[in-house]
Amino acid sequence: MPMLSHLIFGGGIASFAISLVLLYRLIATRTSLLKRIRGFFWVLVFQSLGVAGLSLGLLLMQHQPLKKEIPVAFVAVESDGMARAARLTFTFPNQQDSREFEVKGDQWVVEADIINWSTWLDWLGLTPYYRLTRVRGRYNRVEDERNLPASIFALDEGQDDSFWDLLYDFGRNLPMIDTVYGSAVIQKNAGGNRFAIYVGPDGLLTRKQGS
């Protein structure tokens, strides 16, 4: 995609340069009125193409990095290190209220549904659409996952699952959608740690923050 934006920008420069050459020739040579009208018409055409190419090229180069990561939640972990459990305190951007969850296991997991938009919407800077769905505990050993108590909580209480069911079934057929998928992040139940959760073009990710 960077090559495409540079090609469009270069085409805009070339078109603008051609319009200046044509304009110079019109001014420097004597021709009939009809030829002058035709000449000015082509000057306007190439100037318009130049302005459009320069504008679109700059727009694409500005919005190229939809490698942008959007913070969607912050998690504080409390654990005494003895029990295989932790208390997670969630805070969310633009929300004052926090939520707490007691999860059992060696790790905690946050899951989400995500829509990645088609490339042309990425160029316009549209960020992925998402919803955080659940938080749960996770054991390291498969046997423990099967036999020990599980803990799972909804992060999207009150939201309509049927909408996302339709997106999973038919979203790929819509021209504005590239893909609809689920994503998850996993971290250890280590007390005293704080994490930021982000959503980006490749799904969810976490980064540890200063204690």
C-alpha positions in Angstrom: 0.0 0.0 0.0 2.8 2.5 0.6 3.9 2.1 -3.0 0.3 2.8 -4.2 0.1 6.0 -2.3 3.5 7.2 -3.6 2.5 6.3 -7.2 -0.7 8.4 -6.8 1.2 11.3 -5.3 3.9 11.0 -8.1 1.1 11.0 -10.7 -0.3 14.1 -9.2 3.0 15.9 -9.5 3.4 14.8 -13.1 -0.1 15.9 -14.0 0.5 19.3 -12.4 3.8 19.7 -14.2 2.2 18.8 -17.6 -0.4 21.5 -17.0 2.3 24.1 -16.4 4.1 23.1 -19.6 0.8 23.4 -21.6 0.1 26.7 -20.0 3.5 28.1 -20.9 3.1 27.0 -24.5 -0.3 28.7 -24.7 1.2 31.9 -23.4 4.4 31.8 -25.5 2.8 30.9 -28.9 0.2 32.7 -31.0 -2.6 30.4 -32.0 -6.3 30.7 -33.0 -9.0 31.3 -30.4 -10.3 27.7 -30.9 -6.9 26.2 -30.2 -6.5 28.4 -27.2 -9.8 27.3 -25.8 -8.8 23.6 -26.3 -5.4 24.3 -24.7 -6.9 25.9 -21.6 -9.3 22.9 -21.4 -6.4 20.5 -21.2 -4.6 22.7 -18.8 -7.6 22.6 -16.5 -7.9 18.8 -16.9 -4.2 18.2 -16.0 -4.4 20.7 -13.1 -7.5 18.9 -11.7 -5.8 15.5 -12.0 -2.7 17.0 -10.3 -4.6 18.4 -7.4 -6.6 15.2 -7.0 -3.5 13.0 -7.2 -1.6 15.1 -4.7 -4.5 15.3 -2.3 -5.4 11.6 -2.5 -1.7 10.6 -2.2 -1.2 12.7 0.9 -4.4 11.3 2.4 -3.3 7.7 1.8 0.2 8.4 3.2 -1.3 10.0 6.3 -3.7 7.2 7.0 -1.4 4.4 5.9 -0.5 3.2 9.4 -3.6 1.7 10.6 -1.1 -0.1 12.6 -2.6 2.1 15.2 -3.4 0.4 18.5 -6.4 1.7 20.5 -6.5 1.2 24.3 -9.7 -0.5 25.2 -9.2 -1.5 28.9 -6.8 -1.4 31.8 -6.4 -4.3 34.2 -4.9 -4.3 37.7 -4.0 -7.7 39.1 -4.1 -8.6 42.8 -2.9 -12.1 44.0 -1.2 -13.4 47.1 0.8 -15.9 45.0 -0.4 -18.9 47.0 -3.9 -19.5 45.7 -4.4 -20.2 42.0 -6.6 -17.2 41.7 -6.6 -13.4 41.3 -8.8 -10.3 41.6 -8.9 -8.3 38.4 -9.9 -4.6 38.4 -10.9 -3.3 35.0 -11.2 0.3 34.0 -12.1 1.5 30.6 -11.3 4.6 28.6 -14.0 7.4 28.9 -15.6 5.5 31.8 -15.3 6.4 35.4 -16.7 3.1 36.9 -14.4 0.1 37.4 -15.4 -3.6 37.5 -13.9 -6.4 39.6 -13.7 -10.1 38.9 -12.4 -13.0 40.9 -10.8 -15.5 38.4 -9.5 -19.0 39.3 -6.5 -20.4 37.6 -2.9 -19.6 36.7 -3.7 -17.0 34.1 -6.5 -14.6 33.1 -7.9 -14.3 29.6 -9.9 -11.5 27.9 -11.8 -12.3 24.7 -13.3 -10.0 22.1 -15.1 -10.0 18.7 -13.5 -7.8 16.1 -14.4 -6.5 12.6 -11.5 -5.5 10.3 -12.7 -3.2 7.6 -11.9 -3.4 3.9 -8.7 -1.8 2.7 -10.3 1.3 1.3 -11.9 2.1 4.7 -8.5 1.5 6.3 -7.1 4.2 4.0 -9.8 6.6 5.4 -8.6 5.9 8.9 -11.5 3.8 10.1 -10.5 1.9 13.2 -11.5 -1.8 13.8 -14.9 -2.3 15.4 -14.9 -4.5 18.4 -16.6 -5.6 21.6 -15.0 -7.1 24.7 -17.0 -10.2 25.4 -15.7 -12.0 28.5 -13.0 -12.5 31.1 -12.1 -15.9 32.5 -9.5 -17.8 34.4 -7.2 -20.4 32.7 -5.1 -23.2 34.1 -1.8 -24.1 32.6 -2.5 -27.9 32.6 -5.3 -29.3 30.4 -6.2 -31.7 33.2 -6.8 -28.8 35.5 -8.9 -27.1 32.9 -11.1 -30.1 32.8 -11.3 -30.9 36.6 -10.8 -27.7 38.6 -13.4 -25.0 39.2 -13.9 -22.6 36.2 -14.6 -18.9 36.3 -16.0 -16.9 33.5 -17.7 -13.5 33.4 -19.4 -11.3 30.8 -17.8 -8.0 29.8 -20.7 -7.0 27.5 -23.8 -7.6 29.7 -26.9 -6.5 27.9 -25.5 -6.5 24.4 -27.3 -8.4 21.6 -25.4 -11.6 20.5 -27.7 -12.0 17.4 -26.1 -9.0 15.7 -22.6 -10.6 16.0 -24.0 -14.0 15.0 -25.1 -12.4 11.7 -21.8 -10.7 11.2 -19.9 -14.0 11.7 -22.3 -15.7 9.2 -22.5 -13.0 6.5 -20.0 -10.2 7.3 -17.4 -11.5 4.8 -20.0 -11.0 2.0 -20.3 -7.3 2.7 -18.0 -5.0 0.6 -16.9 -2.9 3.6 -15.8 -5.8 5.8 -12.5 -7.7 5.4 -13.0 -10.2 8.1 -15.0 -10.9 11.4 -13.1 -12.9 14.0 -12.5 -13.6 17.7 -9.3 -12.6 19.5 -8.0 -13.1 23.0 -5.1 -12.1 25.3 -3.6 -14.1 28.1 -1.5 -13.0 31.1 -0.3 -14.6 34.4 -2.2 -14.1 37.6 0.8 -12.3 39.2 -0.2 -9.8 41.8 0.9 -6.2 41.6 0.9 -6.1 37.8 -1.0 -3.6 35.6 -1.7 -4.1 32.0 -3.2 -2.1 29.1 -5.3 -4.0 26.5 -5.3 -2.7 23.0 -7.1 -3.6 19.8 -5.4 -3.2 16.5 -5.5 -4.6 12.9 -4.1 -7.9 14.2 -6.5 -8.3 17.1 -6.0 -7.9 20.9 -2.7 -7.4 22.6 -1.5 -6.4 26.1 1.4 -4.4 27.4 2.6 -4.3 31.0 2.5 -0.9 32.6 4.5 0.5 35.4 3.4 -0.7 38.8 
